[in-house]
Amino acid sequence: MTAAAAGEQGDTMPTTPISKASDGFYHPASEAEVIDLVNFARENGLQLRVRGATHSVALSIYTDPVGGLPVNQTLEQVPPTGANIDVALDRMMALTWIDVAHGIVAAGAGIHLGFDPSDPFHTSTLANSFLYQIYLKGWALNIVGGITHQTIGGFTGTGSAGGSVCYAFDNVTAFRVVDGLGQASWIERGDPAFPAMLTAVGLLGVVTEMRFQLIPMYNVTGTEVTTGTGSDCPIDLFGPGDAARPSLAKFLTETPYSRMTWWPQKGCERVQIWQASRTAASDTGLVPYQEFTQDLGGQAKQLMASLFFVLLGNRSLLTIFGLLFKNVSQFRCNVAGYWSSGLLGAAGALLAWIPAAIGALVLGAAGLVLGFIPGTMRHLFTTFLPLFNPITGTGKPTRFSDWYWRSLCMDNTADDVLLGTEFVEIWLPVQHTQRVMTLLQGLFDAQGSAATGYFALEIYAAAPSPAWINPSYSDGADVYQDGVSRFDVYWYRDNAGAPNHAHDFFTQYWDLLRANGVPFRFHWGKFIPFYDFPGWAKYYADNLPKLGNFLTLRKARDPANVFFTEYWQLRLLGKRVDD
């Protein structure tokens, strides 16, 4: 019986070894229960997939959708219905010290790197997070991503990385994995399969535990500035650089940690440059980096920004008001959380209705006025953007000096609902950076807002990786050997439409690169092409020299295709396995 057929006949299936919870997930408490679920799935022709923090698009995480749900975007918390098995490892997040003196630790794959505010199971806290627990013992990871909400299994499995060529996410030394035959084993550094496991997107088995070799704790010190894109920018964005200003490629490769956000829209061109370097570990004089302050003012700024993006991406007044109501509700919840945990105590939740009501009135009035005539906000874009992203005054950068685990993750203070951001993440050899910047500027000059959209591009770097299907994979002698530049094209989650379908917004970006012979790869957990699956499968095979090895290993470890959903079949094979 196929997985699809089993899903349709869910009521006639045998009883699963552990019960499905009311949230639609199976929550195993041990590796033995994971093995039982995998064996049950294989024996009954079902699929099994494991979710982390849902920061990847839904169809890359879950079993095959049912009735068009879940929608293929990030932060989709509800799994498909039917008999297929969607697993959450929120009961497998223990951290165990193997050798405290030498920084060797093991952790359940369900443990979050940091606190996850969107955790639907309400198990994630700062105190039980991986980064905080190792910090208390004086240890650290080399790098974290722009957020630390993810589970360690999800962050590693999708090939995620922070913004650095100098440092890589290379602290993992072993994976405990249950394969599609229900066999559990350790895959350690030095094992032939280890480079495949480093970015496996859940296709080689269920990771139940991971081991790490940590490094001594450190702090980071840095700055953030917003400038124009011309001579006032400290980086030569479109040129080779000189003694006064580095090229963008040089900045990305030589700055220990960096990230640049580019607003290319005509009339308000600007970049926000964030950079940091390591300093000695210290608990004194800390000034955390905060994209948004964690108070009423920071939440109000995000609420107003959400109005900005909702009006830019939608034309129906009914849709606009539905989205604004959702955002006001999120705003109230956030404020209630801050106030309830402070001096106001239990009264905080009640008092939070006051700013929420004011916010609802302001957003409602603005939505009615600006949304009544479609396109009004687009005409006002160049007026409003500088209010949210003002140019930094001379000699007045934002400065921070803090624990690495709290300030390297520069987006942690941005709310995932109010500023819900989807994107395609394009990785390309760093030596192509200048050419790609020039190509993009040419596209923007020629096509205007149709090419720039009304959001930003994020540009940062990553080190080369030995992981077979990681987008920065390198054998040490190829065009990726010096690392990659990563171009993230943003898309507001509540915009109408789907940006990665044929002829939609994202296609012009990868079409531009392909037309000009620029090699690139995609982050597997974000938006990738949703059309011409045979053509794109060939592209992936041509540009990932170890993809064939990975697929051979996958088939050996999962001959019944327990983990190989239709989403991954179409993308990696270009067809369904039974076609």
TARA-V864818 format. One record per backbone hydrogen bond with DSSP energy under -0.5 kcal/mol. NH is the residue of the N-H (numbers start at 1). CO is the residue of the C=O. E is the energy in kcal/mol with one decimal. If there is no record, write none. Layout:
# TARA-V864818
((NH;CO;E) (NH;CO;E))
This chain:
# TARA-V864818
((6;2;-2.5) (7;3;-2.3) (8;4;-1.6) (9;5;-1.4) (10;7;-1.0) (12;9;-2.1) (13;10;-1.1) (21;25;-3.1) (24;21;-2.0) (26;86;-2.3) (34;30;-1.6) (35;31;-2.7) (36;32;-2.2) (37;33;-2.0) (38;34;-2.6) (39;35;-2.7) (40;36;-2.3) (41;37;-2.5) (42;38;-2.5) (43;39;-2.7) (44;40;-1.3) (45;42;-1.2) (46;41;-3.1) (48;562;-2.5) (49;85;-2.1) (51;87;-2.7) (57;525;-2.5) (58;73;-1.3) (60;57;-1.3) (61;57;-0.6) (61;58;-1.4) (62;58;-2.6) (66;69;-2.3) (69;66;-1.3) (73;71;-2.2) (75;54;-3.9) (76;73;-0.5) (77;75;-0.9) (79;23;-0.5) (79;77;-0.5) (85;47;-2.8) (86;84;-0.6) (87;49;-3.1) (87;85;-0.5) (88;26;-2.5) (89;51;-0.6) (92;89;-2.0) (96;106;-3.3) (98;96;-0.5) (98;104;-1.9) (99;104;-2.2) (102;99;-0.7) (103;99;-0.6) (103;100;-1.0) (104;99;-2.2) (105;103;-0.5) (105;212;-1.8) (106;96;-2.9) (107;210;-2.4) (108;94;-2.4) (109;208;-1.8) (110;92;-2.1) (111;108;-2.0) (113;150;-3.4) (114;148;-2.8) (117;115;-0.7) (119;116;-1.6) (122;119;-1.0) (129;126;-1.4) (130;112;-2.9) (131;113;-2.5) (133;129;-2.0) (134;130;-2.2) (135;131;-1.8) (136;132;-1.9) (137;133;-0.6) (137;134;-0.6) (138;135;-1.9) (139;134;-2.7) (140;215;-2.6) (145;147;-0.5) (152;111;-2.4) (153;109;-1.7) (155;151;-2.6) (156;152;-1.9) (157;153;-2.4) (158;154;-1.6) (159;156;-1.6) (160;155;-1.8) (164;162;-1.1) (164;461;-1.0) (165;252;-0.6) (170;168;-2.0) (173;211;-2.8) (174;211;-1.2) (175;187;-2.2) (176;209;-3.0) (177;175;-0.6) (177;185;-2.8) (178;206;-2.4) (179;177;-0.6) (179;183;-2.5) (180;557;-2.2) (182;179;-2.0) (185;177;-2.0) (187;175;-3.2) (188;186;-0.6) (189;173;-2.6) (191;188;-2.8) (194;191;-1.8) (197;193;-1.9) (198;194;-1.3) (199;196;-0.9) (200;197;-0.6) (201;157;-2.7) (203;200;-2.9) (206;178;-2.6) (207;205;-0.7) (208;176;-2.5) (208;206;-0.6) (209;176;-1.1) (210;107;-2.3) (211;174;-2.3) (212;105;-2.8) (213;171;-2.8) (214;103;-3.2) (214;212;-0.6) (215;140;-2.4) (217;138;-2.1) (219;279;-2.3) (220;402;-2.9) (221;277;-2.4) (222;400;-2.6) (223;275;-1.8) (224;398;-1.8) (225;273;-1.9) (227;271;-2.4) (233;230;-1.8) (236;246;-2.9) (237;235;-1.5) (242;245;-3.2) (246;234;-0.6) (247;240;-0.5) (248;236;-1.0) (251;247;-2.5) (252;248;-2.6) (253;249;-2.2) (254;250;-2.2) (255;251;-1.8) (256;254;-0.5) (257;276;-1.7) (258;163;-2.2) (259;274;-2.3) (260;459;-2.5) (261;272;-2.5) (262;260;-0.5) (262;457;-3.7) (263;261;-0.5) (263;270;-3.1) (264;262;-0.7) (268;265;-2.0) (270;263;-2.0) (271;227;-2.6) (272;261;-2.6) (273;225;-3.1) (273;271;-0.6) (274;259;-3.0) (274;272;-0.6) (275;223;-2.3) (276;257;-2.5) (277;221;-2.1) (279;219;-2.6) (281;217;-0.5) (287;401;-3.5) (295;293;-1.7) (299;295;-2.1) (300;296;-2.6) (301;297;-2.1) (302;298;-1.6) (303;299;-2.4) (304;300;-2.3) (305;301;-2.1) (306;302;-2.1) (307;303;-1.4) (308;304;-1.8) (309;305;-2.2) (310;306;-2.7) (311;307;-2.3) (312;308;-1.4) (313;309;-1.8) (314;310;-0.8) (320;316;-2.8) (321;317;-2.7) (322;318;-1.8) (323;319;-2.4) (324;320;-2.4) (325;321;-2.1) (326;322;-1.8) (327;323;-2.2) (328;324;-2.4) (329;325;-2.1) (330;326;-2.0) (331;327;-2.6) (332;328;-2.5) (333;329;-2.1) (334;330;-2.4) (335;331;-2.6) (336;332;-2.7) (337;333;-2.0) (338;334;-2.1) (339;335;-2.8) (340;336;-2.5) (341;337;-1.4) (342;339;-0.9) (344;339;-0.6) (345;339;-0.7) (345;342;-0.9) (347;344;-1.5) (348;345;-1.9) (349;346;-0.7) (350;346;-0.6) (351;347;-2.7) (352;348;-1.7) (353;350;-1.5) (354;351;-1.9) (355;351;-0.6) (356;352;-1.6) (357;353;-2.4) (358;354;-2.1) (359;355;-2.9) (360;356;-2.5) (361;357;-2.1) (362;358;-2.5) (363;359;-3.0) (364;360;-2.6) (365;361;-2.4) (366;362;-2.6) (367;363;-3.1) (368;364;-2.1) (369;365;-2.5) (370;366;-3.0) (371;367;-1.9) (372;368;-1.0) (373;369;-0.5) (374;372;-0.7) (376;373;-1.8) (379;375;-1.5) (380;376;-1.2) (381;378;-0.8) (383;380;-1.2) (384;380;-2.1) (385;381;-2.8) (387;384;-1.2) (388;384;-1.0) (388;385;-1.2) (389;385;-2.2) (392;226;-2.9) (396;393;-2.2) (398;224;-2.6) (399;397;-0.5) (400;222;-2.2) (401;287;-2.0) (402;220;-2.6) (404;218;-1.6) (406;403;-1.2) (407;403;-1.4) (408;404;-2.3) (410;408;-1.9) (411;146;-2.6) (412;409;-1.7) (414;411;-1.7) (419;415;-2.0) (420;417;-1.3) (422;420;-0.5) (422;491;-3.3) (424;489;-1.3) (426;424;-0.6) (426;487;-2.5) (427;425;-0.6) (427;521;-3.2) (428;485;-2.4) (430;483;-2.1) (432;429;-2.5) (433;430;-1.8) (436;432;-2.4) (437;433;-2.6) (438;434;-2.1) (439;435;-2.5) (440;436;-2.8) (441;437;-2.4) (442;438;-2.1) (443;439;-2.2) (444;440;-2.8) (445;441;-2.5) (446;442;-2.0) (447;443;-2.8) (448;444;-2.2) (450;447;-1.4) (451;448;-1.7) (452;448;-2.3) (453;449;-2.3) (455;452;-0.7) (457;262;-2.3) (458;488;-2.7) (459;260;-3.5) (460;486;-1.8) (462;484;-1.7) (463;164;-0.8) (465;472;-2.4) (468;195;-1.1) (470;467;-1.3) (473;470;-2.1) (474;465;-2.3) (481;478;-1.6) (483;480;-1.8) (484;462;-2.6) (485;428;-2.7) (486;460;-3.8) (487;426;-2.9) (487;485;-0.5) (488;458;-3.3) (488;486;-0.7) (489;424;-1.9) (489;487;-0.7) (490;456;-2.2) (490;488;-0.7) (491;422;-2.4) (493;420;-2.8) (495;492;-2.3) (496;313;-2.1) (501;498;-1.1) (504;501;-2.3) (506;499;-2.4) (507;499;-0.6) (507;504;-1.2) (508;504;-0.6) (508;505;-0.8) (509;506;-1.5) (510;506;-1.3) (511;507;-2.5) (512;508;-1.5) (513;509;-1.7) (514;510;-2.4) (515;511;-2.5) (516;512;-1.1) (517;514;-1.3) (518;513;-2.6) (519;517;-0.6) (521;427;-2.5) (523;425;-1.9) (524;522;-0.5) (526;523;-1.2) (527;423;-1.9) (530;500;-2.4) (536;532;-2.4) (537;533;-2.5) (538;534;-1.9) (539;535;-1.8) (540;536;-2.8) (541;537;-2.2) (542;538;-2.6) (543;539;-1.7) (544;540;-1.3) (546;468;-0.5) (547;544;-2.4) (550;546;-2.4) (551;547;-2.6) (552;548;-2.0) (553;549;-2.3) (554;550;-2.7) (555;551;-2.2) (556;552;-1.8) (557;553;-2.2) (558;554;-1.6) (561;558;-1.9) (565;563;-1.4) (569;565;-2.5) (570;566;-2.7) (571;567;-1.5) (572;568;-2.6) (573;569;-2.6) (574;569;-0.9) (574;570;-0.6) (575;569;-0.9) (579;576;-1.7))
